[in-house]
Amino acid sequence: MAKKSSVGDSFHLPAFAEGHTAMKVIVVGGVVAFILLFITAEVLNRTLKPSEAQRTEIRHAESPFNGERAYADLKRIVEIGPRPAGSEEAARTRDYIKRELTAAGLEVSEQAFDASTPIGVRKMVNLTGIVQGTKPGALAIGNHYDTKYFPEFRFVGANDGGSTTAWMIEFARTLGAKRAGRSVWLIFFDGEEAFKEWSDTDSLYGSREYVVKLREQHRLDEIKVMVNVDMIGDCYLGINRDGGAPDWLASIVWNVADRLGYGKHFLSMPQTVQDDHIPFRRAGVPALELIDFSYGGSVLEHQRNWHTPNDTIEKVCPASLQAVGDVVYHSLAELDTYFDDNGRR
């Protein structure tokens, strides 16, 4: 004999109520399904193709930085070809950087070293251009000028390595030989890219060596802050907030971006990326990464462009170089004010 549920005995819906409830369930379920379908479509859309609303457009420059002139530098750099660390092409790129920085009035120094890599010892050279300041301490801005080593195909790295190299050259012209405030060190790192698989020993050769030398010279404390730029030429510019940076540092830059009207390109979603700022952060220097790690404005485009033969000059836009130039230029004054009021940290 079957046992009845006591719950079922104590509560039983009339037939008309059961039908009404079933209808509600169908309607609600349909609404939920529609919402989920809409969200899925939006996610897929962002995954598969870039949004034109994300494309960088500049009505007028917000600083002396000249994005078109930086783009002209980029064309010359890309024409050199692949520029992996230790190559003749990397040496030609260094010569171009030194020539342009010297013409801008900066003091330029070299830091040569031998790096043990999975493909043997490679001679590498970091470059530093100094903009002399009127206050003690330095604000460091870094990038890497090498391209990843791909023997199987031609990789010119227009965005990854090229865009920031050109951007830094133009930033040197923008600042000139001297500025009111702290000195600015424009550091061009060699050997950021891994030769095989990214690891603590196969990556960041130049920035790791730079920090080691600063420690040996007891000069690490000269650097008040380090801002690293990478892959900022993407025509669909979207820089996620560095999740590992001090909040005060990220806030300074993001507030400047909002004030200048670049809020849609400096995104609030946090992201952490291993790059040349990491050795400085590990050494105790406040560090911030500015990188657009969605190259092309979508996940699919990123996969097509990043570390592929498709990283070409056509994927980089002067407007994106301009936007980052404007933001960093005005952020320097804000950083000077911050350190005037708060010291190093």
N, C-alpha and C positions, 0 to 999 in steps of 0.2 A: 504494500500500500504506500503510495507516494505521500511524502510529507510536504505540507504546504509551508511556504515562507510566511513567517509572522509579519514581515514587512508588507508582503503582498496582501495579506488579509486585512491589515489595518489601513492600507491606502490603495484605492483603485479608481482610476479615472473613468468617467463616463465615456461612451463611444464617441460622442461629438467632440469632447475635449481632447481625446487621443488624436483624432484627425487634425484638429486645429494645431496641436503641438507638433505633429509631424510636418505640417505645412511650414510652421515657423522654422523648424530644423532645416528644411529644404531651402527656404529663402536665405537664412543666415549662412548656411553652408555655401550657397551660391555666391553670396557677397564676399565671404572669406576667400573662396577660390578665385574670384575675380581680382581681389586685392593682391593675393599671392602671385597670380599670373602677371599683374601689372608690375609688381616689384621685380619679379624674375626677368621680365622683358627689359626693365630699366637696367638691371645689373648686367644682363647679357649685352645690351646696347653699349654700355660703358666698357665692357670687357672686349667687345669685338671691334668697335670703331671709336675714334675720337669725337668729342663734342666740339662743334665749331665755336660754341660760346667760350671754350677754353683757349682758343687760338689768341695769341698775343697781338694786341693792336696798341699802338702808341699815337696819341693825338699830338703831343708835344713832349719834348724831353723835360725831365724834372731836375736835371743836373748838367754840368759841363760834359759829362760822359757822352761819347758819340758812338752809338751802336753801329752805324753804317761804316765808320772807320774801323771799328773792331772787326766787322764782317770782312772788310778788305784784307785785314791781317790774316783772318782765318783762311781766306782763299789762298794766300801765299803759303801758309803752313800746310794746308792740305795738298797743294801742288808738290810739296817735298815728297809726299808718299807715306807709307808706313814708317813709324818712328819708334820702334821698340828700344828699350834701354840697351845701351852698348852699341847701337848701330851707327853707321855713318850718317844716316838721315837724322838721327837724334842729335848728333854733333852739329849738323847744319841748322837744325831748329834752334839749338842753343846759341849759335852765332847770330841768328836773326833776333832772338830775344835780347841778347846783350847789346846788339847794335841799336835796337829801338829804345831800350831802357836808358842807354847812355845818351842818346839823342834827346830824351825827355829830361835829362839832367840828373838822373839818379846815380848813386854810387852802386856799382855792381860787383859782387864777389862770387867766387866759385868754391864749392866744397866737393872735391873729387874723392872717390873711394872705390874699393873693389868689393863687389857683392857676390857671395856664393849663392848660385841659383841651381835649380834642378838640371839646367843645361850647361853648367860650368860657370866659371868666374866671369863676371861682366863688369867692365869699367863704367861707373855711373858718376854723374855730376849734378849736384843741386846748385841752383842759382838763387841769389837774393839781391833784390833791388831795394835800396834804402831811400825812403822819403824822410828827410831830416825834420824833426819836430822841435817845438819850443819847450816841451815839458818832458820830464823823465819818464822812461818806460816806452814800450812799443806795442802797437796793435798789429798782429800778424795776420796776413791774408795768404792762404796757400792754395795751390792747385797742382796737378801733375801734367807734365808736358809729353810723357811717353805714351805710346799706344800699345795695346796688348799684342803679344807675339803670336802670330797665326801663320805658320809656314805654309799651310794648305790653301790659303786664299789671301787676297789683297785687302788689308784692313787699314783705311786711312783715318779712321777715328775723328770725323768732323765734329761730332758732339762730344764723344768720350775722349778727352785729352785735348782736342783742337779748340773747342769753343772757349774753354776757360783760359787756355794759353793766350789766345787772341784777346779775350776779355781783360786779362791781367796786363797785357801790353798797353791797351787803351786806358786802363785804370791808372797806370803809371803816368801817362800823358795828362790825364785829368788832374792828378794831384800835383805833378811837377816835382821839382827838386826839394821844396820846403813847404811846410804847412804849419799853421797855428794849431797847437795841440801836440799830442804824442807822435813820435815817429811811427811810420808805417813800414813794416817789412813785407815786401811782396816776394813770396817764396815759391819758386818753381821746382817742384819735387821731381826727381827722376825715379823710375822703377816702382811706380805705384801698383802696376798690374802684376798679376801672378804669371809666371812662365808656364806652369802646369795647372795645378789645382790650388785655389785660394787657401792659405793657411797662415799661421803666425810667422812662419819662416819664409814662405813663398808669397810675399805681398809687401807693400808699404816699405820697400827697401830704403827709399830716400828719406821719408819722414822719420823712420826709426833711427836712421843714422844721424839725422839732424838733431834729434832730441839727445842722443848719446853725446854728441859734440857739445851741445849747450851745457849739459851737465858737467862734462869734463872742464869746460871753461868757466864754470860757475856763473853762467849767464841766463839760466832758465827763468829766473825771477824778473828779468827785464821784460818778458812778454806778459802783458796784462791779460790778453785774450787772444784766441786764435779762431779765425773764421775760415773754413775751407769751402771752396766752390768746385763743383764738378757737374758736368752734364747740364749746363744751364742755358744751352742754345736751342733746345727743343721748341719748335714753332707752337706747340701746344703746352705752354709752360704751366707746370703745377708742382710747386715745391712743398713737400710735406714738412711739418714742424719736426725738428730733431727731438726725438723722445728722450735722448740721453743728455741733452744740453741743460745747463742751469736755466731755470725758468726766467730769471731776470734778463739773461742774455737773449734768449729766444724772443721774449716779450719786446725788448728794445727794437729788434729787427722787424718783427711782425707788426708792431704798432706803427713803425715808419712806413711799411708797405701799405697798411690800411690808410694812413694819412695821405699818401701819394696816389691812392686809387688803384693799387695793385693787389687788393685783398683777394681777388678770385684766383690769383696766381701763387699766393702764399697761403697754403691750406692749413686748416686747424688740425686735421688728422695727424697724429704722431707717427713717426717712422724712425727706425734706427738703421743706419747703414755703416758698414765697416769701410773706413776711408782714411785719408792722411791726417785727419784731426785726432784719430784715436791715440797714437803715441803721445801727443800733447796732453790729451785728457788723462791718460794713465799717469802722466808725470805731474798732474795736479794743476795744469793750466786750464782755465775755463775755455771750452771749445764748442763751436757750433758748426754743423754741416749744412750747407745749402746745396741740395741736389734734387734734380727732377728725375726720379727713378721710375717714371712711367713714360719712357721715350716714345713719343708719337701720340700720346694722349689716351692710350688704352692698353690693356694687358696684351692683346694680340699684336698691336703695333710694336710694343716694347720687345716682344719676342722676335719680331721680324727685324728690328733695327739694332738692338744692343748686341755688341760683339759679333756683328755679321758684316758682310760686304755692303749692306744697305746703310751703314752709318756714313752718309755722304753729305756734301755741302748743301744739297737741296732740302735736307731735313732740319737745317738750322736757319733761324730767322734773326735779322738785326734787331727786331722789336724785343725779343726775349733778352738779348744781350743788354739792350738799353734799360729794360725794366730792372734787371738785377743790378746794373750799374747805378741807376738812380737810387735804389734802396740802400745799397751798401755805402754809397757816397754820403748820404744823409745820416746813416747809422753811425758813421765814424764820429760825428759831432756829438751824438747822443751818448756814445761810449765814453768819450772824453769827459762829458758832464758827469756821467755815472761814477767814473773813477775819481774825479775831483771830489765828489761827495762821499764816496764809500771806500776809497782805497782799492787794493787789488781785488778783494772779494766782498 
